[in-house]
Structures are given as structure tokens and as C-alpha cells.
Amino acid sequence: MSVPGGSAFKPVTDRPWAALMALCIGFFMILVDMSIVAVAQPQIKDALDASVSGIVWVTSAYLLTYAVPLLIAGRLGDKIGPKKVYQAGLLVFTLASLWCGLADSIGELIVARGVQGLGAALITPQTMALITRIFPPERRGAAMGVWGTVAGVATLVGPLLGGILTDSFGWEWIFFVNLPVGLIGLVLAQMLVPDVETHDHRFDWIGVILSAAGLTAIVFGIQEGESYDWAAWIWSLIGGGIVFMVLFVLWESKMRAEPLVPLSLFRNRNFTLSNIGIMSMGFAVSGSMIPIMFFLQLVGGMSPTRSALVMVPMAVLTGILAPIVGRILDRVHPSLIVATGLLGYAIATAWAGFVFHPETPVWLLLLPTMLMGVSSAGIWAPLAATATRDLPWHQAGAGAGVYNTTRVVGSVIGSSAIGALMMSRLAANVPGADFDHSEGGATGQLPEMIRGGFADAMGQSIYLAAGMLVIGFVATLFLKRPAHQGAPAPAKDSLSA
């Protein structure tokens, strides 16, 4: 049996499924942490006397420091071993979680969340790279199906656990709960995850600096634009960020040694189109969680636990369907699953925005979330498997790093853009209302006279997410069959660069 790149696949462990389960601990913790924080945002806003912009930064700081080091983290795993880097990431993430729970100001929480993001950046690319190394190509779809099931379970556990902990003990415990999970993950990784062959790399620090400066400037400009009335310096900052990102791409194209982003990866059509698809999904999911939770709690008057229960059908359906879709993916054309999933999620997101009204019954809110769950099963794991399946093993770390960076860049820009649109629509729909310092705190139901305008602003904000998902849908219509499936004509049974 051969793999792309001409090298025979060599098993590195006789317990690949046990190793995968150990790796999923860290992946599970990252996803749980993101969904836990989404549910507790109104309570954090109230407890730390934060502005709406400050609460958005609790998410954006995490995503920004998650996105920038991902490219280096993938290479670092290739250089010194993905197991070692995975364990280091678990340790950083766990200690940063303790710091988050002890924070007594919004500024300190934002900084601690930034450190959490660094830990997550070390963890994420190692999971995908190790799946590529411990499973042969024809079994990676099933392995990614398990990966998708973990995502579905985490999506279910996160909001529920966050709601229960916030209601019972306070928002701090949404971070403290990571401590035992992180310790268990470290022990299981040491016992079950194999050491694999490494590949030496140089590090492109100029690329890191250019990408970090560009992303930071763009995110800060988009997110804070409304706060500063979109002053000229805000637009200059955004423009400067775009210039830095253009310089980054030019630098990578001229890099003679080892670029941070090997542009040769994008000669693989499935890798390129999958990156577009996952960027649109990251944009939509991360960006829409803030308006959804604010609507459920501040307009619907739900507790954190009740608002989390609204998302349960989505998580349950994703968890049930993901392993089934993973097995099917190994045999059918990927665009049939992925493009359909992205279109379904776009329809569900627009549907949710349309029914965001104070008088909407809960059962009507559940319908679009159920469609989101069905659609998600055809997106997360299938896209990841399609993106990396045909890459040579020695590019596994770089490919995983680029793919996950694309996802998180989409998430951080989505969080910022939808957060900015949310504040803009609030200013237009409820003029004169001060949501940063509302009477009675942020955790109570809003006065009836402003609920309608607030609900409209939340619904209008997530239409932007639906639009981005349509872009991902169109891109993934052009995916092609992966090399391991073969093709009707023998001449096509090879990797196309």
C-alpha cells in the first residue's frame, strides 16, 4: 500500500484507536472551553462590568493568539515530535484555564484567554498530523468520523456544563473544570500516543511577524471600529493590516528555504477548496454564538442552562451522524457531503436570524438548530479528511497547521465582523440605549420596550454568517475524488498536484 508522496505507509502503533482517543481529550477540552464561554458571556459581562466590545474580545483574544502560532506549531510538531508539542500545549492550556478562573477584571481575563489560545495552537495541528501518521489513507475517513463525533459531544457538553456551572457556582468554574481534564489528558497522551518520525524544519520568523501584525491590525480595526465611530485611523489600521498580509504572501512566495506557508500545498485542489470551506464555517460558527446567546438570555429571559438546552438537538444530531458520515466519506465523492452540509448550515443560520423575535416560541427556535446539527456532521470531519488525505506525510504538520490556521482566522474575523455588525445594528435599532451599563446588570431580561429592537439586531447580525457559508458551499462544489478512491480511468488513479 502506498500513500501520496510515493512512500509506503508504515504503522507506528498497534493501538491507533486508543491513541486517537487520547488525542481527542485535548481536542475535546478546547471545544468545550469555547462553547462554555459562549453561554457564560452575559454573566461575565455583568460580573466584570465589561462593555459589549470587551466581551467580544474575550473570544477574539483567544482566537487571535490561537491563529497566529498555528503555522509554527504544525512545523514544531514535525521537528521535535507531535506528541511532545501536544503535551506542552495541554500543560499551557490547563494552567491558563486556572488563570482565567482567577481573573478579577476584564483586561486580565482577556490576557489569560490569550495564553489559552497559545496552548490551543500547540494542541490542534498535532491531532490532525498524528491521525495522518497512525491511520492508512483508507481508514482516515472513519478516524475523522470519530474526531467529528468528539466535536459533536463537546458541542453538547460545553453549553450544558457551562450553564450548570454558571448557574450553580459562578462563571469562574467554566475554566476551573479544565484542570482535571487537562491532567487526565497529559497522562493518557504519555501512555497511549506513539512517538513518530520527525522531519527537521527551519522557522520563518519574518513570516510569523508579518502575519501576526496583519491579523492583529485587521481584527482590532474591525472589532473596535464602531466604538471609535469608524474614524480615519481605524480604516488606516485595517488597510495597514491588509498590506501586511499581502507582504506576508509575497514573502512566502519568494522564500527559498522553508516558508511558513508552503504555497505548493495549494496546488492540491482539494486542499485549497477545503480551506475556503472551513474558513467560511469558522466565520459563521464563532461569529454567530455571541448574538445567539445574547438573544436567548437577554430577550428570551433564559438562564444559562436553559439557553444551552436550546443547542442540545444540534449537538446530539452531529454526534450521532458524524461517524456514519465518516464511513460514507471513504466511498463517495466528497463534494456530495461537504457542499450539501455547508448549504444546509447557511439555510439554518438565515432561518434562525429570521425567527429572532421576542414572541417566537422555543420549538420554532429548535428547528434551525436541528438543521445545523445535521449539516455539521457533513462539514467538520469530512472537510478535514478531504483537505489532508492526499498530502505527503512529510507535509502533514504543515498542511494541518495551514488548514487549522485558516479555520481559526475565519473564526477570529467572523467574531470581530459579526460583533461589529451587532453593535452597529444595536445603535440603529435601539438608539440611545446603553447596553454596556444597563440597569440591573447584563444577566436579566431586557425591558419589554427594547426587546424587539435588540432581537432584530441579533438576527440581522447572523445573516452575515449565512452569506459566508454560501461562499464555502460554492467553493466545495468543485472538490474532486481523493486519490485512494481511485477513478473510472486508471490514468486518474494518482495524486494530482
C-alpha positions as CSV (number, residue, x, y, z in Angstrom):
1,M,0.0,0.0,0.0
2,S,1.3,3.5,-0.8
3,V,0.5,7.0,0.2
4,P,0.8,10.3,-1.6
5,G,4.3,11.3,-2.0
6,G,5.5,7.8,-3.0
7,S,6.3,6.4,0.5
8,A,4.8,3.2,1.8
9,F,2.6,3.6,4.8
10,K,4.4,2.4,8.0
11,P,2.3,1.7,11.1
12,V,3.7,3.5,14.1
13,T,1.4,1.8,16.7
14,D,-0.7,-1.3,17.0
15,R,-3.3,0.6,19.0
16,P,-4.2,3.5,16.7
17,W,-7.8,3.9,18.1
18,A,-6.5,4.1,21.7
19,A,-4.0,6.8,20.6
20,L,-6.8,8.6,18.8
21,M,-8.9,8.6,22.0
22,A,-6.1,10.0,24.0
23,L,-5.6,12.8,21.4
24,C,-9.3,13.6,21.5
25,I,-9.0,14.6,25.2
26,G,-7.2,17.8,24.3
27,F,-9.4,18.5,21.3
28,F,-12.5,17.9,23.4
29,M,-11.2,20.3,26.0
30,I,-10.6,23.1,23.5
31,L,-14.1,22.8,22.0
32,V,-15.8,22.5,25.4
33,D,-14.0,25.7,26.5
34,M,-15.2,27.7,23.5
35,S,-18.8,26.7,23.9
36,I,-18.8,27.1,27.7
37,V,-17.6,30.7,27.4
38,A,-20.3,31.5,24.8
39,V,-23.0,30.5,27.3
40,A,-21.5,32.5,30.2
41,Q,-20.8,35.7,28.3
42,P,-23.7,37.7,29.7
43,Q,-22.7,36.7,33.2
44,I,-19.0,37.6,32.7
45,K,-20.1,41.0,31.3
46,D,-22.1,41.6,34.4
47,A,-19.6,40.3,37.0
48,L,-16.6,42.2,35.5
49,D,-18.5,45.3,34.5
50,A,-17.4,44.8,30.9
51,S,-18.6,46.5,27.7
52,V,-20.0,44.6,24.7
53,S,-16.7,45.2,22.9
54,G,-14.8,43.8,25.9
55,I,-16.9,40.6,25.9
56,V,-16.3,40.2,22.2
57,W,-12.5,40.5,23.0
58,V,-12.8,37.6,25.4
59,T,-13.5,35.4,22.4
60,S,-11.3,37.3,19.9
61,A,-8.2,37.4,22.0
62,Y,-8.3,33.6,22.3
63,L,-8.9,33.1,18.6
64,L,-6.2,35.6,17.6
65,T,-3.5,34.0,19.7
66,Y,-4.8,30.6,18.6
67,A,-4.5,31.6,14.9
68,V,-1.1,33.2,14.6
69,P,1.1,30.4,16.2
70,L,-0.7,27.5,14.5
71,L,1.6,27.6,11.5
72,I,4.7,27.4,13.6
73,A,3.0,24.8,15.9
74,G,2.5,22.4,13.0
75,R,6.1,22.7,11.9
76,L,7.3,22.4,15.5
77,G,5.4,19.1,15.8
78,D,7.2,17.9,12.6
79,K,10.6,19.0,14.1
80,I,10.6,17.8,17.7
81,G,7.6,15.4,17.6
82,P,3.8,16.0,17.6
83,K,3.4,14.1,20.9
84,K,5.8,16.4,22.8
85,V,4.2,19.5,21.4
86,Y,0.7,18.2,22.1
87,Q,1.6,17.6,25.7
88,A,3.2,21.1,26.0
89,G,0.0,22.6,24.6
90,L,-2.1,20.7,27.1
91,L,0.0,22.0,30.0
92,V,-0.2,25.6,28.8
93,F,-3.9,25.5,28.2
94,T,-4.6,23.9,31.6
95,L,-2.6,26.5,33.6
96,A,-4.1,29.3,31.6
97,S,-7.6,28.0,32.4
98,L,-6.7,28.4,36.1
99,W,-5.6,32.0,35.5
100,C,-8.9,32.7,33.6
101,G,-10.9,31.5,36.6
102,L,-8.9,33.7,39.0
103,A,-9.1,36.8,36.8
104,D,-10.8,39.8,38.6
105,S,-11.0,42.2,35.7
106,I,-12.0,42.0,32.0
107,G,-8.5,43.1,31.0
108,E,-6.9,40.2,33.0
109,L,-9.4,37.7,31.6
110,I,-8.6,38.8,28.0
111,V,-4.9,38.3,28.6
112,A,-5.4,34.9,30.2
113,R,-7.6,33.9,27.3
114,G,-4.8,34.9,25.0
115,V,-2.5,32.5,26.8
116,Q,-5.1,29.8,26.5
117,G,-5.1,30.4,22.7
118,L,-1.4,29.7,22.6
119,G,-2.0,26.4,24.3
120,A,-4.7,25.5,21.9
121,A,-2.5,26.4,18.9
122,L,0.1,23.9,20.1
123,I,-2.6,21.1,20.5
124,T,-4.7,21.4,17.4
125,P,-2.3,20.6,14.4
126,Q,-0.8,17.7,16.3
127,T,-4.1,15.8,16.4
128,M,-4.6,16.0,12.6
129,A,-1.0,15.3,11.9
130,L,-0.9,12.2,14.1
131,I,-4.2,10.9,12.5
132,T,-2.4,11.1,9.2
133,R,0.6,9.2,10.7
134,I,-1.2,6.4,12.6
135,F,-4.0,5.6,10.1
136,P,-3.6,4.5,6.5
137,P,-5.5,6.6,3.9
138,E,-8.4,4.2,3.5
139,R,-9.2,4.4,7.3
140,R,-8.7,8.1,7.8
141,G,-12.3,8.9,6.9
142,A,-13.5,6.7,9.7
143,A,-10.9,8.2,12.1
144,M,-12.1,11.6,11.2
145,G,-15.6,10.4,11.9
146,V,-14.6,9.7,15.5
147,W,-13.0,13.1,15.5
148,G,-16.3,14.6,14.4
149,T,-18.2,12.7,17.0
150,V,-16.0,14.2,19.7
151,A,-16.7,17.6,18.2
152,G,-20.5,16.9,18.5
153,V,-20.3,15.6,22.0
154,A,-18.1,18.6,23.1
155,T,-20.7,20.9,21.5
156,L,-23.4,19.2,23.6
157,V,-21.4,19.0,26.9
158,G,-19.9,22.5,26.7
159,P,-23.1,24.6,26.8
160,L,-24.8,22.3,29.2
161,L,-21.9,22.1,31.6
162,G,-21.3,25.8,31.2
163,G,-24.9,26.6,32.0
164,I,-25.0,24.3,35.1
165,L,-21.6,25.6,36.4
166,T,-22.5,29.2,35.8
167,D,-25.9,28.9,37.5
168,S,-24.7,26.8,40.4
169,F,-21.2,28.1,41.2
170,G,-20.4,31.1,39.1
171,W,-18.7,31.8,35.7
172,E,-15.2,31.1,37.1
173,W,-15.9,27.4,37.2
174,I,-16.3,27.1,33.4
175,F,-12.5,27.5,33.5
176,F,-11.7,25.5,36.6
177,V,-13.3,22.4,35.1
178,N,-10.5,22.2,32.6
179,L,-7.9,21.4,35.3
180,P,-8.8,17.7,35.9
181,V,-9.5,17.1,32.2
182,G,-6.0,18.6,31.3
183,L,-4.3,16.4,33.8
184,I,-6.0,13.2,32.6
185,G,-5.2,14.2,29.0
186,L,-1.5,14.5,29.9
187,V,-1.3,11.1,31.5
188,L,-3.2,9.3,28.6
189,A,-1.1,11.0,26.0
190,Q,2.1,9.8,27.7
191,M,0.7,6.2,27.9
192,L,-1.0,5.8,24.5
193,V,0.2,8.3,21.9
194,P,3.3,7.0,20.0
195,D,6.5,8.9,19.1
196,V,6.7,9.2,15.4
197,E,9.5,10.0,12.9
198,T,10.4,13.7,12.8
199,H,11.4,15.9,10.0
200,D,13.7,18.8,10.6
201,H,12.5,22.3,9.8
202,R,13.6,25.9,9.9
203,F,11.3,28.5,11.3
204,D,10.2,31.5,9.2
205,W,10.1,34.2,11.9
206,I,9.7,37.1,9.4
207,G,6.5,35.3,8.1
208,V,5.3,35.0,11.7
209,I,5.8,38.7,12.4
210,L,4.1,39.8,9.1
211,S,1.1,37.5,9.6
212,A,0.8,38.4,13.3
213,A,0.9,42.2,12.6
214,G,-1.6,41.9,9.7
215,L,-4.1,39.8,11.5
216,T,-4.0,41.8,14.7
217,A,-4.4,45.1,12.9
218,I,-7.4,43.8,10.8
219,V,-9.1,42.2,13.8
220,F,-8.6,45.3,16.1
221,G,-9.8,47.7,13.4
222,I,-13.0,45.7,12.6
223,Q,-13.9,45.0,16.2
224,E,-13.3,48.5,17.6
225,G,-14.5,50.4,14.5
226,E,-17.9,51.1,15.9
227,S,-16.5,52.2,19.3
228,Y,-14.5,54.9,17.6
229,D,-17.2,55.9,15.0
230,W,-15.1,54.4,12.2
231,A,-12.5,57.2,12.4
232,A,-9.9,57.6,9.7
233,W,-7.2,55.9,11.8
234,I,-9.4,52.8,12.1
235,W,-9.6,52.5,8.3
236,S,-5.9,53.1,8.1
237,L,-5.3,50.4,10.6
238,I,-7.4,47.9,8.6
239,G,-5.7,49.0,5.4
240,G,-2.3,48.5,7.0
241,G,-3.2,45.1,8.2
242,I,-4.2,44.1,4.6
243,V,-0.9,45.5,3.4
244,F,1.0,43.3,5.9
245,M,-1.0,40.2,4.8
246,V,-0.1,40.9,1.1
247,L,3.6,41.3,2.1
248,F,3.3,38.0,4.0
249,V,2.0,36.2,0.9
250,L,4.8,37.8,-1.3
251,W,7.4,36.9,1.3
252,E,6.2,33.3,1.4
253,S,6.3,33.1,-2.4
254,K,9.9,34.3,-2.5
255,M,11.1,32.2,0.5
256,R,14.0,29.9,-0.7
257,A,14.3,27.8,2.4
258,E,11.2,26.7,4.3
259,P,8.3,29.1,4.1
260,L,5.8,29.3,6.9
261,V,3.0,28.5,4.4
262,P,4.3,26.2,1.7
263,L,2.3,27.6,-1.2
264,S,2.9,24.3,-3.1
265,L,0.2,22.9,-0.8
266,F,-2.4,24.9,-2.6
267,R,-1.6,23.2,-5.9
268,N,-3.7,20.4,-4.5
269,R,-7.3,21.4,-5.4
270,N,-9.0,19.6,-2.5
271,F,-6.7,21.3,0.0
272,T,-7.3,24.8,-1.4
273,L,-11.1,24.4,-1.7
274,S,-11.3,22.7,1.8
275,N,-9.5,25.8,3.2
276,I,-12.2,28.1,1.7
277,G,-14.9,25.9,3.1
278,I,-13.5,25.7,6.6
279,M,-12.8,29.4,6.7
280,S,-16.5,30.1,6.0
281,M,-17.6,27.6,8.6
282,G,-15.2,29.1,11.3
283,F,-16.5,32.6,10.4
284,A,-20.1,31.5,10.8
285,V,-20.0,29.4,13.9
286,S,-17.7,31.6,16.1
287,G,-19.3,34.8,14.9
288,S,-22.9,33.8,15.5
289,M,-22.6,32.4,19.0
290,I,-22.5,35.8,20.7
291,P,-25.8,37.1,19.2
292,I,-27.5,33.7,19.6
293,M,-26.7,33.6,23.4
294,F,-27.5,37.2,23.9
295,F,-30.8,36.7,22.2
296,L,-31.8,33.6,24.2
297,Q,-30.8,35.1,27.6
298,L,-31.5,38.9,27.3
299,V,-34.5,38.7,25.0
300,G,-35.9,35.2,25.9
301,G,-35.1,35.6,29.6
302,M,-33.5,32.2,29.7
303,S,-30.9,31.1,32.3
304,P,-27.5,29.9,31.0
305,T,-28.7,26.3,31.5
306,R,-32.0,26.8,29.5
307,S,-30.2,28.6,26.7
308,A,-27.7,25.8,26.5
309,L,-30.6,23.3,26.2
310,V,-31.8,25.0,23.0
311,M,-28.5,23.9,21.4
312,V,-28.7,20.3,22.6
313,P,-30.6,19.0,19.4
314,M,-27.8,20.4,17.2
315,A,-25.0,18.7,19.2
316,V,-26.9,15.3,19.5
317,L,-27.6,15.1,15.8
318,T,-24.0,16.0,15.0
319,G,-22.7,13.3,17.4
320,I,-25.0,10.6,16.0
321,L,-24.4,11.4,12.3
322,A,-20.7,12.2,12.3
323,P,-19.4,8.6,12.5
324,I,-21.9,7.5,9.9
325,V,-20.8,10.3,7.5
326,G,-17.2,9.4,8.2
327,R,-17.7,5.8,6.9
328,I,-19.6,7.0,3.9
329,L,-17.0,9.6,3.0
330,D,-14.4,6.9,2.3
331,R,-16.6,5.7,-0.6
332,V,-18.4,8.7,-2.1
333,H,-17.5,11.9,-3.8
334,P,-16.6,14.5,-1.0
335,S,-18.5,17.4,-2.6
336,L,-21.7,15.4,-2.2
337,I,-21.4,15.5,1.6
338,V,-19.4,18.8,2.2
339,A,-21.2,21.1,-0.1
340,T,-24.6,19.8,1.0
341,G,-23.6,20.4,4.6
342,L,-22.5,23.9,4.0
343,L,-25.6,24.8,2.1
344,G,-27.8,23.3,4.9
345,Y,-25.9,25.3,7.6
346,A,-26.3,28.5,5.6
347,I,-30.1,27.9,5.3
348,A,-30.3,27.1,9.0
349,T,-28.4,30.2,10.0
350,A,-30.5,32.5,7.9
351,W,-33.6,30.7,9.2
352,A,-32.5,31.4,12.8
353,G,-32.0,35.1,12.1
354,F,-35.4,35.3,10.5
355,V,-37.2,33.9,13.6
356,F,-35.4,36.0,16.2
357,H,-38.4,37.8,17.7
358,P,-39.4,38.2,21.4
359,E,-42.7,36.3,20.8
360,T,-41.0,33.3,18.9
361,P,-41.8,30.0,20.7
362,V,-39.0,27.8,21.7
363,W,-40.0,24.9,19.4
364,L,-39.6,27.2,16.4
365,L,-36.1,28.1,17.6
366,L,-35.2,24.4,17.8
367,L,-35.9,23.7,14.2
368,P,-33.0,25.6,12.7
369,T,-30.6,24.3,15.3
370,M,-31.6,20.8,14.4
371,L,-30.8,21.5,10.7
372,M,-27.4,23.0,11.9
373,G,-26.7,19.7,13.7
374,V,-27.5,17.5,10.6
375,S,-25.4,19.9,8.4
376,S,-22.4,20.0,10.8
377,A,-22.0,16.2,10.5
378,G,-21.2,16.7,6.8
379,I,-18.8,19.6,7.4
380,W,-16.2,19.4,10.2
381,A,-14.7,15.9,9.8
382,P,-15.3,15.4,6.1
383,L,-13.6,18.8,5.3
384,A,-10.6,17.9,7.5
385,A,-10.2,14.5,5.9
386,T,-10.6,15.8,2.4
387,A,-8.1,18.6,3.0
388,T,-5.3,16.4,4.3
389,R,-5.9,13.0,2.8
390,D,-3.7,13.4,-0.3
391,L,-0.8,15.3,1.2
392,P,2.6,13.7,1.5
393,W,3.4,12.6,5.1
394,H,6.3,15.0,5.5
395,Q,3.9,17.9,4.8
396,A,1.3,16.6,7.3
397,G,2.3,19.0,10.0
398,A,2.5,22.0,7.7
399,G,-0.8,21.1,6.0
400,A,-2.6,20.6,9.3
401,G,-1.2,23.9,10.6
402,V,-2.3,25.8,7.5
403,Y,-5.8,24.2,7.5
404,N,-6.4,24.9,11.2
405,T,-5.0,28.4,10.8
406,T,-7.5,29.0,8.0
407,R,-10.3,27.8,10.2
408,V,-9.2,30.0,13.2
409,V,-8.5,33.0,11.0
410,G,-12.1,32.6,9.7
411,S,-13.3,32.4,13.3
412,V,-11.5,35.4,14.6
413,I,-12.5,37.6,11.6
414,G,-16.1,36.3,12.0
415,S,-16.2,37.0,15.7
416,S,-14.9,40.5,15.0
417,A,-17.1,41.3,12.0
418,I,-20.3,39.9,13.4
419,G,-19.5,41.6,16.8
420,A,-19.0,44.9,15.0
421,L,-22.2,44.4,12.9
422,M,-24.1,43.5,16.1
423,M,-23.0,46.8,17.8
424,S,-23.9,48.8,14.6
425,R,-27.4,47.2,14.4
426,L,-28.0,47.9,18.1
427,A,-27.1,51.5,17.6
428,A,-29.5,51.7,14.6
429,N,-32.4,49.6,16.1
430,V,-32.3,50.8,19.7
431,P,-30.9,54.3,19.5
432,G,-29.9,55.8,22.8
433,A,-29.8,52.6,24.8
434,D,-26.7,51.9,26.8
435,F,-26.1,48.1,26.7
436,D,-22.7,48.5,28.2
437,H,-24.1,49.7,31.5
438,S,-27.7,48.5,31.5
439,E,-29.7,48.8,34.6
440,G,-30.0,45.7,36.8
441,G,-26.9,44.2,35.2
442,A,-26.5,42.2,32.0
443,T,-27.9,39.0,33.2
444,G,-31.6,39.9,33.5
445,Q,-34.2,40.0,30.7
446,L,-34.2,43.4,28.9
447,P,-37.2,45.8,29.3
448,E,-40.1,44.9,27.0
449,M,-39.8,48.2,25.1
450,I,-36.4,47.4,23.7
451,R,-36.5,43.7,23.3
452,G,-37.9,43.9,19.8
453,G,-35.1,46.2,18.5
454,F,-32.5,44.1,20.3
455,A,-33.8,40.8,18.8
456,D,-33.8,42.4,15.3
457,A,-30.2,43.4,15.8
458,M,-29.1,39.9,16.8
459,G,-31.0,38.3,13.9
460,Q,-29.6,40.8,11.3
461,S,-26.1,40.2,12.6
462,I,-26.1,36.5,11.8
463,Y,-27.2,37.0,8.2
464,L,-23.6,37.8,7.5
465,A,-22.6,34.3,8.7
466,A,-25.2,32.8,6.3
467,G,-23.6,34.8,3.4
468,M,-20.1,33.5,4.2
469,L,-21.4,29.9,4.3
470,V,-22.8,30.3,0.7
471,I,-19.2,31.2,-0.4
472,G,-18.0,27.9,1.2
473,F,-20.8,26.0,-0.5
474,V,-19.9,27.3,-3.9
475,A,-16.2,26.5,-3.4
476,T,-16.7,22.9,-2.3
477,L,-18.9,22.1,-5.2
478,F,-15.6,21.7,-7.1
479,L,-13.9,19.2,-4.9
480,K,-12.6,16.1,-6.6
481,R,-12.3,12.4,-5.6
482,P,-9.3,11.7,-3.3
483,A,-6.5,9.6,-4.7
484,H,-7.3,6.5,-2.6
485,Q,-10.8,6.1,-4.0
486,G,-9.5,5.7,-7.5
487,A,-11.3,6.8,-10.6
488,P,-13.1,5.1,-13.5
489,A,-10.0,5.5,-15.7
490,P,-6.6,4.1,-14.5
491,A,-4.8,7.3,-15.7
492,K,-6.6,9.3,-13.0
493,D,-5.7,6.9,-10.1
494,S,-2.9,9.2,-8.9
495,L,-2.4,12.3,-6.9
496,S,-3.0,15.4,-8.8
497,A,-0.8,18.2,-7.6
